[in-house]
Every structure is written in structure tokens, then in C-alpha cells.
């Protein structure tokens, strides 16, 4: 992409349609970098000045966008794409 963002799409095999999920926000990329360092939700929340619940919500959203099974798969997938 010209602006350096990677767009995510999900394919529905039943209807043969794509759903555009857009790209990860700067906040989500920052959170992903902290997750890759092995920090807990509480530690990330303290660093980013948000609640641990918000960290978990961002994580769930990123798992949905990328269609990854867990946080480890999410980190590996994003590293493969060169997101961080």
C-alpha cells in the first residue's frame, strides 16, 4: 500500500464475498509490539494508560481481523507481514 498500511479481508465461502476489515490502527500496532515482548494485559495497560479490559478488547479485535487462533499466532502473522 502507498501509505504503508496492510489491509485485511475475510472471505466468506458460503456467499463468495469479501469483508474489508481495514488495517490495524497505530494504537493496535503499539499494543501488538508490547504483546510481542511478553507483557501482560495489566503491564500493557499501565504503559498505554488504558484499562486491562481495553487491552483485551483490542487483542480480541486483532484476532478477529487477522483470523488468528491466539496471541502467539497473531504476533507471528504480523511479523511475517512486516507490520512491526
PDB file of N, CA, C and O in Angstrom:
ATOM      1  N   UNK A   1       0.836  -1.183   0.000  1.00  0.00           N
ATOM      2  CA  UNK A   1       0.000   0.000   0.000  1.00  0.00           C
ATOM      3  C   UNK A   1       0.880   1.245   0.000  1.00  0.00           C
ATOM      4  O   UNK A   1       1.959   1.231   0.592  1.00  0.00           O
ATOM      5  N   UNK A   2       0.447   2.311  -0.645  1.00  0.00           N
ATOM      6  CA  UNK A   2       1.241   3.532  -0.706  1.00  0.00           C
ATOM      7  C   UNK A   2       1.514   4.153   0.660  1.00  0.00           C
ATOM      8  O   UNK A   2       2.596   4.697   0.880  1.00  0.00           O
ATOM      9  N   UNK A   3       0.557   4.085   1.579  1.00  0.00           N
ATOM     10  CA  UNK A   3       0.742   4.693   2.891  1.00  0.00           C
ATOM     11  C   UNK A   3       1.411   3.750   3.881  1.00  0.00           C
ATOM     12  O   UNK A   3       1.584   4.116   5.044  1.00  0.00           O
ATOM     13  N   UNK A   4       1.793   2.539   3.456  1.00  0.00           N
ATOM     14  CA  UNK A   4       2.481   1.589   4.312  1.00  0.00           C
ATOM     15  C   UNK A   4       1.569   0.718   5.150  1.00  0.00           C
ATOM     16  O   UNK A   4       2.056  -0.107   5.923  1.00  0.00           O
ATOM     17  N   UNK A   5       0.255   0.875   5.020  1.00  0.00           N
ATOM     18  CA  UNK A   5      -0.678   0.071   5.796  1.00  0.00           C
ATOM     19  C   UNK A   5      -1.016  -1.215   5.052  1.00  0.00           C
ATOM     20  O   UNK A   5      -1.067  -1.249   3.822  1.00  0.00           O
ATOM     21  N   UNK A   6      -1.244  -2.262   5.823  1.00  0.00           N
ATOM     22  CA  UNK A   6      -1.642  -3.544   5.261  1.00  0.00           C
ATOM     23  C   UNK A   6      -3.122  -3.728   5.550  1.00  0.00           C
ATOM     24  O   UNK A   6      -3.547  -3.667   6.704  1.00  0.00           O
ATOM     25  N   UNK A   7      -3.906  -3.953   4.508  1.00  0.00           N
ATOM     26  CA  UNK A   7      -5.349  -4.125   4.670  1.00  0.00           C
ATOM     27  C   UNK A   7      -5.687  -5.588   4.871  1.00  0.00           C
ATOM     28  O   UNK A   7      -5.034  -6.464   4.305  1.00  0.00           O
ATOM     29  N   UNK A   8      -6.705  -5.857   5.676  1.00  0.00           N
ATOM     30  CA  UNK A   8      -7.134  -7.213   5.967  1.00  0.00           C
ATOM     31  C   UNK A   8      -8.529  -7.454   5.409  1.00  0.00           C
ATOM     32  O   UNK A   8      -9.409  -6.601   5.521  1.00  0.00           O
ATOM     33  N   UNK A   9      -8.722  -8.615   4.813  1.00  0.00           N
ATOM     34  CA  UNK A   9     -10.008  -9.021   4.266  1.00  0.00           C
ATOM     35  C   UNK A   9     -10.340 -10.418   4.762  1.00  0.00           C
ATOM     36  O   UNK A   9      -9.444 -11.228   5.002  1.00  0.00           O
ATOM     37  N   UNK A  10     -11.621 -10.699   4.915  1.00  0.00           N
ATOM     38  CA  UNK A  10     -12.068 -12.039   5.267  1.00  0.00           C
ATOM     39  C   UNK A  10     -12.982 -12.530   4.157  1.00  0.00           C
ATOM     40  O   UNK A  10     -13.874 -11.807   3.712  1.00  0.00           O
ATOM     41  N   UNK A  11     -12.755 -13.771   3.707  1.00  0.00           N
ATOM     42  CA  UNK A  11     -13.536 -14.352   2.627  1.00  0.00           C
ATOM     43  C   UNK A  11     -14.608 -15.267   3.206  1.00  0.00           C
ATOM     44  O   UNK A  11     -14.305 -16.152   4.007  1.00  0.00           O
ATOM     45  N   UNK A  12     -15.858 -15.057   2.804  1.00  0.00           N
ATOM     46  CA  UNK A  12     -16.973 -15.898   3.216  1.00  0.00           C
ATOM     47  C   UNK A  12     -17.218 -16.924   2.111  1.00  0.00           C
ATOM     48  O   UNK A  12     -17.639 -16.565   1.011  1.00  0.00           O
ATOM     49  N   UNK A  13     -16.954 -18.208   2.403  1.00  0.00           N
ATOM     50  CA  UNK A  13     -17.064 -19.241   1.373  1.00  0.00           C
ATOM     51  C   UNK A  13     -18.509 -19.531   0.993  1.00  0.00           C
ATOM     52  O   UNK A  13     -18.774 -19.999  -0.114  1.00  0.00           O
ATOM     53  N   UNK A  14     -19.436 -19.262   1.884  1.00  0.00           N
ATOM     54  CA  UNK A  14     -20.849 -19.528   1.581  1.00  0.00           C
ATOM     55  C   UNK A  14     -21.396 -18.538   0.548  1.00  0.00           C
ATOM     56  O   UNK A  14     -22.100 -18.924  -0.385  1.00  0.00           O
ATOM     57  N   UNK A  15     -21.067 -17.277   0.728  1.00  0.00           N
ATOM     58  CA  UNK A  15     -21.614 -16.257  -0.172  1.00  0.00           C
ATOM     59  C   UNK A  15     -20.599 -15.778  -1.211  1.00  0.00           C
ATOM     60  O   UNK A  15     -20.918 -14.942  -2.057  1.00  0.00           O
ATOM     61  N   UNK A  16     -19.380 -16.308  -1.146  1.00  0.00           N
ATOM     62  CA  UNK A  16     -18.309 -15.895  -2.064  1.00  0.00           C
ATOM     63  C   UNK A  16     -18.096 -14.386  -2.054  1.00  0.00           C
ATOM     64  O   UNK A  16     -17.975 -13.762  -3.109  1.00  0.00           O
ATOM     65  N   UNK A  17     -18.049 -13.807  -0.862  1.00  0.00           N
ATOM     66  CA  UNK A  17     -17.842 -12.371  -0.721  1.00  0.00           C
ATOM     67  C   UNK A  17     -16.674 -12.090   0.214  1.00  0.00           C
ATOM     68  O   UNK A  17     -16.323 -12.909   1.063  1.00  0.00           O
ATOM     69  N   UNK A  18     -16.080 -10.913   0.036  1.00  0.00           N
ATOM     70  CA  UNK A  18     -15.023 -10.457   0.916  1.00  0.00           C
ATOM     71  C   UNK A  18     -15.572  -9.398   1.854  1.00  0.00           C
ATOM     72  O   UNK A  18     -16.415  -8.590   1.464  1.00  0.00           O
ATOM     73  N   UNK A  19     -15.094  -9.402   3.091  1.00  0.00           N
ATOM     74  CA  UNK A  19     -15.407  -8.350   4.042  1.00  0.00           C
ATOM     75  C   UNK A  19     -14.122  -7.592   4.309  1.00  0.00           C
ATOM     76  O   UNK A  19     -13.111  -8.188   4.678  1.00  0.00           O
ATOM     77  N   UNK A  20     -14.155  -6.297   4.128  1.00  0.00           N
ATOM     78  CA  UNK A  20     -12.989  -5.458   4.343  1.00  0.00           C
ATOM     79  C   UNK A  20     -12.909  -5.098   5.817  1.00  0.00           C
ATOM     80  O   UNK A  20     -13.819  -4.465   6.352  1.00  0.00           O
ATOM     81  N   UNK A  21     -11.821  -5.501   6.483  1.00  0.00           N
ATOM     82  CA  UNK A  21     -11.623  -5.159   7.887  1.00  0.00           C
ATOM     83  C   UNK A  21     -10.737  -3.931   8.055  1.00  0.00           C
ATOM     84  O   UNK A  21     -10.531  -3.461   9.173  1.00  0.00           O
ATOM     85  N   UNK A  22     -10.215  -3.413   6.949  1.00  0.00           N
ATOM     86  CA  UNK A  22      -9.331  -2.260   7.042  1.00  0.00           C
ATOM     87  C   UNK A  22      -7.945  -2.662   7.507  1.00  0.00           C
ATOM     88  O   UNK A  22      -7.488  -3.770   7.228  1.00  0.00           O
ATOM     89  N   UNK A  23      -7.278  -1.769   8.212  1.00  0.00           N
ATOM     90  CA  UNK A  23      -5.934  -2.058   8.696  1.00  0.00           C
ATOM     91  C   UNK A  23      -5.904  -1.876  10.207  1.00  0.00           C
ATOM     92  O   UNK A  23      -6.864  -1.394  10.807  1.00  0.00           O
ATOM     93  N   UNK A  24      -4.794  -2.267  10.809  1.00  0.00           N
ATOM     94  CA  UNK A  24      -4.631  -2.071  12.240  1.00  0.00           C
ATOM     95  C   UNK A  24      -4.330  -0.602  12.504  1.00  0.00           C
ATOM     96  O   UNK A  24      -3.598   0.037  11.748  1.00  0.00           O
ATOM     97  N   UNK A  25      -4.894  -0.077  13.575  1.00  0.00           N
ATOM     98  CA  UNK A  25      -4.626   1.310  13.946  1.00  0.00           C
ATOM     99  C   UNK A  25      -3.233   1.417  14.562  1.00  0.00           C
ATOM    100  O   UNK A  25      -2.621   0.410  14.919  1.00  0.00           O
ATOM    101  N   UNK A  26      -2.743   2.647  14.681  1.00  0.00           N
ATOM    102  CA  UNK A  26      -1.439   2.861  15.315  1.00  0.00           C
ATOM    103  C   UNK A  26      -1.447   2.342  16.751  1.00  0.00           C
ATOM    104  O   UNK A  26      -0.452   1.800  17.232  1.00  0.00           O
ATOM    105  N   UNK A  27      -2.564   2.512  17.415  1.00  0.00           N
ATOM    106  CA  UNK A  27      -2.709   2.048  18.801  1.00  0.00           C
ATOM    107  C   UNK A  27      -2.613   0.525  18.865  1.00  0.00           C
ATOM    108  O   UNK A  27      -1.960  -0.023  19.754  1.00  0.00           O
ATOM    109  N   UNK A  28      -3.260  -0.149  17.927  1.00  0.00           N
ATOM    110  CA  UNK A  28      -3.215  -1.610  17.888  1.00  0.00           C
ATOM    111  C   UNK A  28      -1.813  -2.110  17.570  1.00  0.00           C
ATOM    112  O   UNK A  28      -1.374  -3.114  18.132  1.00  0.00           O
ATOM    113  N   UNK A  29      -1.106  -1.426  16.680  1.00  0.00           N
ATOM    114  CA  UNK A  29       0.267  -1.811  16.362  1.00  0.00           C
ATOM    115  C   UNK A  29       1.161  -1.628  17.593  1.00  0.00           C
ATOM    116  O   UNK A  29       2.018  -2.469  17.863  1.00  0.00           O
ATOM    117  N   UNK A  30       0.970  -0.543  18.335  1.00  0.00           N
ATOM    118  CA  UNK A  30       1.734  -0.321  19.569  1.00  0.00           C
ATOM    119  C   UNK A  30       1.450  -1.426  20.576  1.00  0.00           C
ATOM    120  O   UNK A  30       2.366  -1.953  21.207  1.00  0.00           O
ATOM    121  N   UNK A  31       0.188  -1.770  20.719  1.00  0.00           N
ATOM    122  CA  UNK A  31      -0.205  -2.834  21.635  1.00  0.00           C
ATOM    123  C   UNK A  31       0.414  -4.165  21.197  1.00  0.00           C
ATOM    124  O   UNK A  31       0.875  -4.944  22.032  1.00  0.00           O
ATOM    125  N   UNK A  32       0.420  -4.418  19.908  1.00  0.00           N
ATOM    126  CA  UNK A  32       0.993  -5.649  19.365  1.00  0.00           C
ATOM    127  C   UNK A  32       2.480  -5.736  19.673  1.00  0.00           C
ATOM    128  O   UNK A  32       2.982  -6.813  19.994  1.00  0.00           O
ATOM    129  N   UNK A  33       3.185  -4.626  19.581  1.00  0.00           N
ATOM    130  CA  UNK A  33       4.608  -4.608  19.899  1.00  0.00           C
ATOM    131  C   UNK A  33       4.839  -4.963  21.365  1.00  0.00           C
ATOM    132  O   UNK A  33       5.772  -5.699  21.688  1.00  0.00           O
ATOM    133  N   UNK A  34       3.999  -4.448  22.245  1.00  0.00           N
ATOM    134  CA  UNK A  34       4.117  -4.759  23.667  1.00  0.00           C
ATOM    135  C   UNK A  34       3.759  -6.219  23.941  1.00  0.00           C
ATOM    136  O   UNK A  34       4.390  -6.869  24.775  1.00  0.00           O
ATOM    137  N   UNK A  35       2.760  -6.728  23.250  1.00  0.00           N
ATOM    138  CA  UNK A  35       2.403  -8.144  23.391  1.00  0.00           C
ATOM    139  C   UNK A  35       3.567  -9.043  22.981  1.00  0.00           C
ATOM    140  O   UNK A  35       3.820 -10.073  23.606  1.00  0.00           O
ATOM    141  N   UNK A  36       4.264  -8.646  21.935  1.00  0.00           N
ATOM    142  CA  UNK A  36       5.374  -9.468  21.440  1.00  0.00           C
ATOM    143  C   UNK A  36       6.539  -9.500  22.417  1.00  0.00           C
ATOM    144  O   UNK A  36       7.396 -10.380  22.335  1.00  0.00           O
ATOM    145  N   UNK A  37       6.576  -8.554  23.332  1.00  0.00           N
ATOM    146  CA  UNK A  37       7.613  -8.535  24.365  1.00  0.00           C
ATOM    147  C   UNK A  37       7.247  -9.416  25.553  1.00  0.00           C
ATOM    148  O   UNK A  37       8.023  -9.541  26.500  1.00  0.00           O
ATOM    149  N   UNK A  38       6.065 -10.027  25.502  1.00  0.00           N
ATOM    150  CA  UNK A  38       5.640 -10.932  26.566  1.00  0.00           C
ATOM    151  C   UNK A  38       5.010 -10.246  27.756  1.00  0.00           C
ATOM    152  O   UNK A  38       4.916 -10.836  28.832  1.00  0.00           O
ATOM    153  N   UNK A  39       4.579  -9.013  27.582  1.00  0.00           N
ATOM    154  CA  UNK A  39       3.969  -8.281  28.685  1.00  0.00           C
ATOM    155  C   UNK A  39       2.525  -8.728  28.903  1.00  0.00           C
ATOM    156  O   UNK A  39       1.841  -9.145  27.968  1.00  0.00           O
ATOM    157  N   UNK A  40       2.081  -8.635  30.143  1.00  0.00           N
ATOM    158  CA  UNK A  40       0.706  -8.995  30.482  1.00  0.00           C
ATOM    159  C   UNK A  40      -0.231  -7.844  30.132  1.00  0.00           C
ATOM    160  O   UNK A  40       0.209  -6.730  29.846  1.00  0.00           O
ATOM    161  N   UNK A  41      -1.520  -8.132  30.162  1.00  0.00           N
ATOM    162  CA  UNK A  41      -2.520  -7.090  29.892  1.00  0.00           C
ATOM    163  C   UNK A  41      -2.400  -5.952  30.894  1.00  0.00           C
ATOM    164  O   UNK A  41      -2.540  -4.787  30.524  1.00  0.00           O
ATOM    165  N   UNK A  42      -2.144  -6.271  32.151  1.00  0.00           N
ATOM    166  CA  UNK A  42      -2.001  -5.249  33.197  1.00  0.00           C
ATOM    167  C   UNK A  42      -0.785  -4.365  32.910  1.00  0.00           C
ATOM    168  O   UNK A  42      -0.870  -3.143  33.028  1.00  0.00           O
ATOM    169  N   UNK A  43       0.349  -4.974  32.533  1.00  0.00           N
ATOM    170  CA  UNK A  43       1.553  -4.208  32.240  1.00  0.00           C
ATOM    171  C   UNK A  43       1.346  -3.299  31.022  1.00  0.00           C
ATOM    172  O   UNK A  43       1.756  -2.139  31.029  1.00  0.00           O
ATOM    173  N   UNK A  44       0.712  -3.834  29.988  1.00  0.00           N
ATOM    174  CA  UNK A  44       0.443  -3.053  28.785  1.00  0.00           C
ATOM    175  C   UNK A  44      -0.505  -1.901  29.112  1.00  0.00           C
ATOM    176  O   UNK A  44      -0.316  -0.777  28.647  1.00  0.00           O
ATOM    177  N   UNK A  45      -1.520  -2.191  29.912  1.00  0.00           N
ATOM    178  CA  UNK A  45      -2.482  -1.156  30.307  1.00  0.00           C
ATOM    179  C   UNK A  45      -1.789  -0.013  31.037  1.00  0.00           C
ATOM    180  O   UNK A  45      -2.090   1.156  30.796  1.00  0.00           O
ATOM    181  N   UNK A  46      -0.864  -0.348  31.925  1.00  0.00           N
ATOM    182  CA  UNK A  46      -0.138   0.688  32.661  1.00  0.00           C
ATOM    183  C   UNK A  46       0.726   1.537  31.726  1.00  0.00           C
ATOM    184  O   UNK A  46       0.802   2.754  31.890  1.00  0.00           O
ATOM    185  N   UNK A  47       1.364   0.913  30.764  1.00  0.00           N
ATOM    186  CA  UNK A  47       2.225   1.629  29.821  1.00  0.00           C
ATOM    187  C   UNK A  47       1.409   2.532  28.901  1.00  0.00           C
ATOM    188  O   UNK A  47       1.807   3.662  28.617  1.00  0.00           O
ATOM    189  N   UNK A  48       0.255   2.023  28.432  1.00  0.00           N
ATOM    190  CA  UNK A  48      -0.556   2.763  27.450  1.00  0.00           C
ATOM    191  C   UNK A  48      -1.622   3.650  28.099  1.00  0.00           C
ATOM    192  O   UNK A  48      -2.360   4.346  27.402  1.00  0.00           O
ATOM    193  N   UNK A  49      -1.703   3.625  29.425  1.00  0.00           N
ATOM    194  CA  UNK A  49      -2.686   4.418  30.169  1.00  0.00           C
ATOM    195  C   UNK A  49      -4.123   4.082  29.767  1.00  0.00           C
ATOM    196  O   UNK A  49      -4.946   4.973  29.555  1.00  0.00           O
ATOM    197  N   UNK A  50      -4.410   2.781  29.667  1.00  0.00           N
ATOM    198  CA  UNK A  50      -5.756   2.281  29.391  1.00  0.00           C
ATOM    199  C   UNK A  50      -6.036   1.151  30.365  1.00  0.00           C
ATOM    200  O   UNK A  50      -5.135   0.726  31.088  1.00  0.00           O
ATOM    201  N   UNK A  51      -7.256   0.660  30.398  1.00  0.00           N
ATOM    202  CA  UNK A  51      -7.585  -0.425  31.320  1.00  0.00           C
ATOM    203  C   UNK A  51      -7.181  -1.773  30.712  1.00  0.00           C
ATOM    204  O   UNK A  51      -7.091  -1.902  29.491  1.00  0.00           O
ATOM    205  N   UNK A  52      -6.939  -2.768  31.560  1.00  0.00           N
ATOM    206  CA  UNK A  52      -6.629  -4.108  31.053  1.00  0.00           C
ATOM    207  C   UNK A  52      -7.757  -4.667  30.184  1.00  0.00           C
ATOM    208  O   UNK A  52      -7.514  -5.431  29.250  1.00  0.00           O
ATOM    209  N   UNK A  53      -8.986  -4.278  30.504  1.00  0.00           N
ATOM    210  CA  UNK A  53     -10.126  -4.723  29.699  1.00  0.00           C
ATOM    211  C   UNK A  53     -10.013  -4.177  28.271  1.00  0.00           C
ATOM    212  O   UNK A  53     -10.328  -4.882  27.313  1.00  0.00           O
ATOM    213  N   UNK A  54      -9.571  -2.942  28.128  1.00  0.00           N
ATOM    214  CA  UNK A  54      -9.387  -2.345  26.804  1.00  0.00           C
ATOM    215  C   UNK A  54      -8.283  -3.066  26.041  1.00  0.00           C
ATOM    216  O   UNK A  54      -8.394  -3.272  24.833  1.00  0.00           O
ATOM    217  N   UNK A  55      -7.227  -3.449  26.736  1.00  0.00           N
ATOM    218  CA  UNK A  55      -6.146  -4.226  26.102  1.00  0.00           C
ATOM    219  C   UNK A  55      -6.711  -5.526  25.551  1.00  0.00           C
ATOM    220  O   UNK A  55      -6.440  -5.895  24.409  1.00  0.00           O
ATOM    221  N   UNK A  56      -7.497  -6.216  26.369  1.00  0.00           N
ATOM    222  CA  UNK A  56      -8.084  -7.487  25.935  1.00  0.00           C
ATOM    223  C   UNK A  56      -9.061  -7.296  24.772  1.00  0.00           C
ATOM    224  O   UNK A  56      -9.149  -8.147  23.888  1.00  0.00           O
ATOM    225  N   UNK A  57      -9.787  -6.187  24.775  1.00  0.00           N
ATOM    226  CA  UNK A  57     -10.706  -5.892  23.675  1.00  0.00           C
ATOM    227  C   UNK A  57      -9.932  -5.657  22.376  1.00  0.00           C
ATOM    228  O   UNK A  57     -10.304  -6.176  21.324  1.00  0.00           O
ATOM    229  N   UNK A  58      -8.857  -4.875  22.454  1.00  0.00           N
ATOM    230  CA  UNK A  58      -8.010  -4.663  21.274  1.00  0.00           C
ATOM    231  C   UNK A  58      -7.449  -5.997  20.766  1.00  0.00           C
ATOM    232  O   UNK A  58      -7.420  -6.250  19.562  1.00  0.00           O
ATOM    233  N   UNK A  59      -7.008  -6.833  21.690  1.00  0.00           N
ATOM    234  CA  UNK A  59      -6.443  -8.132  21.316  1.00  0.00           C
ATOM    235  C   UNK A  59      -7.496  -8.980  20.602  1.00  0.00           C
ATOM    236  O   UNK A  59      -7.208  -9.579  19.566  1.00  0.00           O
ATOM    237  N   UNK A  60      -8.705  -9.035  21.144  1.00  0.00           N
ATOM    238  CA  UNK A  60      -9.791  -9.801  20.507  1.00  0.00           C
ATOM    239  C   UNK A  60     -10.099  -9.259  19.117  1.00  0.00           C
ATOM    240  O   UNK A  60     -10.302 -10.032  18.181  1.00  0.00           O
ATOM    241  N   UNK A  61     -10.137  -7.938  18.976  1.00  0.00           N
ATOM    242  CA  UNK A  61     -10.395  -7.326  17.673  1.00  0.00           C
ATOM    243  C   UNK A  61      -9.317  -7.692  16.667  1.00  0.00           C
ATOM    244  O   UNK A  61      -9.620  -7.995  15.513  1.00  0.00           O
ATOM    245  N   UNK A  62      -8.059  -7.667  17.095  1.00  0.00           N
ATOM    246  CA  UNK A  62      -6.965  -8.020  16.189  1.00  0.00           C
ATOM    247  C   UNK A  62      -7.006  -9.492  15.809  1.00  0.00           C
ATOM    248  O   UNK A  62      -6.694  -9.850  14.674  1.00  0.00           O
ATOM    249  N   UNK A  63      -7.390 -10.347  16.754  1.00  0.00           N
ATOM    250  CA  UNK A  63      -7.534 -11.775  16.446  1.00  0.00           C
ATOM    251  C   UNK A  63      -8.643 -11.984  15.418  1.00  0.00           C
ATOM    252  O   UNK A  63      -8.513 -12.818  14.522  1.00  0.00           O
ATOM    253  N   UNK A  64      -9.722 -11.235  15.545  1.00  0.00           N
ATOM    254  CA  UNK A  64     -10.831 -11.331  14.595  1.00  0.00           C
ATOM    255  C   UNK A  64     -10.414 -10.819  13.219  1.00  0.00           C
ATOM    256  O   UNK A  64     -10.702 -11.456  12.205  1.00  0.00           O
ATOM    257  N   UNK A  65      -9.745  -9.684  13.181  1.00  0.00           N
ATOM    258  CA  UNK A  65      -9.325  -9.089  11.920  1.00  0.00           C
ATOM    259  C   UNK A  65      -8.380 -10.012  11.167  1.00  0.00           C
ATOM    260  O   UNK A  65      -8.518 -10.200   9.958  1.00  0.00           O
ATOM    261  N   UNK A  66      -7.424 -10.587  11.879  1.00  0.00           N
ATOM    262  CA  UNK A  66      -6.397 -11.411  11.237  1.00  0.00           C
ATOM    263  C   UNK A  66      -6.797 -12.873  11.120  1.00  0.00           C
ATOM    264  O   UNK A  66      -6.139 -13.644  10.421  1.00  0.00           O
ATOM    265  N   UNK A  67      -7.866 -13.259  11.797  1.00  0.00           N
ATOM    266  CA  UNK A  67      -8.336 -14.648  11.794  1.00  0.00           C
ATOM    267  C   UNK A  67      -7.301 -15.586  12.413  1.00  0.00           C
ATOM    268  O   UNK A  67      -7.153 -16.729  11.981  1.00  0.00           O
ATOM    269  N   UNK A  68      -6.592 -15.099  13.421  1.00  0.00           N
ATOM    270  CA  UNK A  68      -5.597 -15.908  14.132  1.00  0.00           C
ATOM    271  C   UNK A  68      -6.254 -16.604  15.320  1.00  0.00           C
ATOM    272  O   UNK A  68      -7.228 -16.109  15.888  1.00  0.00           O
ATOM    273  N   UNK A  69      -5.703 -17.762  15.683  1.00  0.00           N
ATOM    274  CA  UNK A  69      -6.277 -18.570  16.757  1.00  0.00           C
ATOM    275  C   UNK A  69      -5.930 -18.040  18.142  1.00  0.00           C
ATOM    276  O   UNK A  69      -6.742 -18.142  19.062  1.00  0.00           O
ATOM    277  N   UNK A  70      -4.745 -17.478  18.303  1.00  0.00           N
ATOM    278  CA  UNK A  70      -4.330 -16.990  19.614  1.00  0.00           C
ATOM    279  C   UNK A  70      -3.307 -15.872  19.445  1.00  0.00           C
ATOM    280  O   UNK A  70      -2.943 -15.509  18.327  1.00  0.00           O
ATOM    281  N   UNK A  71      -2.850 -15.334  20.572  1.00  0.00           N
ATOM    282  CA  UNK A  71      -1.943 -14.189  20.533  1.00  0.00           C
ATOM    283  C   UNK A  71      -0.609 -14.538  19.891  1.00  0.00           C
ATOM    284  O   UNK A  71      -0.040 -13.722  19.166  1.00  0.00           O
ATOM    285  N   UNK A  72      -0.110 -15.729  20.148  1.00  0.00           N
ATOM    286  CA  UNK A  72       1.155 -16.145  19.542  1.00  0.00           C
ATOM    287  C   UNK A  72       1.047 -16.161  18.022  1.00  0.00           C
ATOM    288  O   UNK A  72       1.934 -15.665  17.328  1.00  0.00           O
ATOM    289  N   UNK A  73      -0.031 -16.728  17.509  1.00  0.00           N
ATOM    290  CA  UNK A  73      -0.245 -16.756  16.059  1.00  0.00           C
ATOM    291  C   UNK A  73      -0.381 -15.344  15.511  1.00  0.00           C
ATOM    292  O   UNK A  73       0.101 -15.055  14.416  1.00  0.00           O
ATOM    293  N   UNK A  74      -1.029 -14.468  16.257  1.00  0.00           N
ATOM    294  CA  UNK A  74      -1.188 -13.071  15.846  1.00  0.00           C
ATOM    295  C   UNK A  74       0.170 -12.391  15.710  1.00  0.00           C
ATOM    296  O   UNK A  74       0.419 -11.698  14.723  1.00  0.00           O
ATOM    297  N   UNK A  75       1.041 -12.581  16.681  1.00  0.00           N
ATOM    298  CA  UNK A  75       2.370 -11.969  16.657  1.00  0.00           C
ATOM    299  C   UNK A  75       3.182 -12.499  15.482  1.00  0.00           C
ATOM    300  O   UNK A  75       3.809 -11.725  14.759  1.00  0.00           O
ATOM    301  N   UNK A  76       3.173 -13.815  15.289  1.00  0.00           N
ATOM    302  CA  UNK A  76       3.924 -14.416  14.183  1.00  0.00           C
ATOM    303  C   UNK A  76       3.384 -13.915  12.844  1.00  0.00           C
ATOM    304  O   UNK A  76       4.154 -13.554  11.954  1.00  0.00           O
ATOM    305  N   UNK A  77       2.075 -13.896  12.708  1.00  0.00           N
ATOM    306  CA  UNK A  77       1.437 -13.455  11.459  1.00  0.00           C
ATOM    307  C   UNK A  77       1.811 -12.009  11.133  1.00  0.00           C
ATOM    308  O   UNK A  77       2.167 -11.702   9.995  1.00  0.00           O
ATOM    309  N   UNK A  78       1.733 -11.136  12.107  1.00  0.00           N
ATOM    310  CA  UNK A  78       2.043  -9.716  11.884  1.00  0.00           C
ATOM    311  C   UNK A  78       3.527  -9.511  11.599  1.00  0.00           C
ATOM    312  O   UNK A  78       3.888  -8.630  10.820  1.00  0.00           O
ATOM    313  N   UNK A  79       4.387 -10.307  12.214  1.00  0.00           N
ATOM    314  CA  UNK A  79       5.813 -10.220  11.887  1.00  0.00           C
ATOM    315  C   UNK A  79       6.068 -10.667  10.457  1.00  0.00           C
ATOM    316  O   UNK A  79       6.895 -10.083   9.757  1.00  0.00           O
ATOM    317  N   UNK A  80       5.362 -11.697  10.025  1.00  0.00           N
ATOM    318  CA  UNK A  80       5.507 -12.169   8.640  1.00  0.00           C
ATOM    319  C   UNK A  80       5.079 -11.094   7.644  1.00  0.00           C
ATOM    320  O   UNK A  80       5.655 -10.985   6.562  1.00  0.00           O
ATOM    321  N   UNK A  81       4.075 -10.307   8.003  1.00  0.00           N
ATOM    322  CA  UNK A  81       3.592  -9.239   7.130  1.00  0.00           C
ATOM    323  C   UNK A  81       4.434  -7.973   7.229  1.00  0.00           C
ATOM    324  O   UNK A  81       4.278  -7.046   6.434  1.00  0.00           O
ATOM    325  N   UNK A  82       5.316  -7.945   8.202  1.00  0.00           N
ATOM    326  CA  UNK A  82       6.180  -6.777   8.376  1.00  0.00           C
ATOM    327  C   UNK A  82       5.489  -5.597   9.019  1.00  0.00           C
ATOM    328  O   UNK A  82       5.891  -4.451   8.819  1.00  0.00           O
ATOM    329  N   UNK A  83       4.442  -5.872   9.798  1.00  0.00           N
ATOM    330  CA  UNK A  83       3.710  -4.781  10.434  1.00  0.00           C
ATOM    331  C   UNK A  83       4.560  -4.084  11.494  1.00  0.00           C
ATOM    332  O   UNK A  83       4.449  -2.874  11.687  1.00  0.00           O
ATOM    333  N   UNK A  84       5.391  -4.833  12.165  1.00  0.00           N
ATOM    334  CA  UNK A  84       6.320  -4.199  13.121  1.00  0.00           C
ATOM    335  C   UNK A  84       7.619  -4.915  13.122  1.00  0.00           C
ATOM    336  O   UNK A  84       8.532  -4.537  13.857  1.00  0.00           O
TER     337      UNK A  84
END
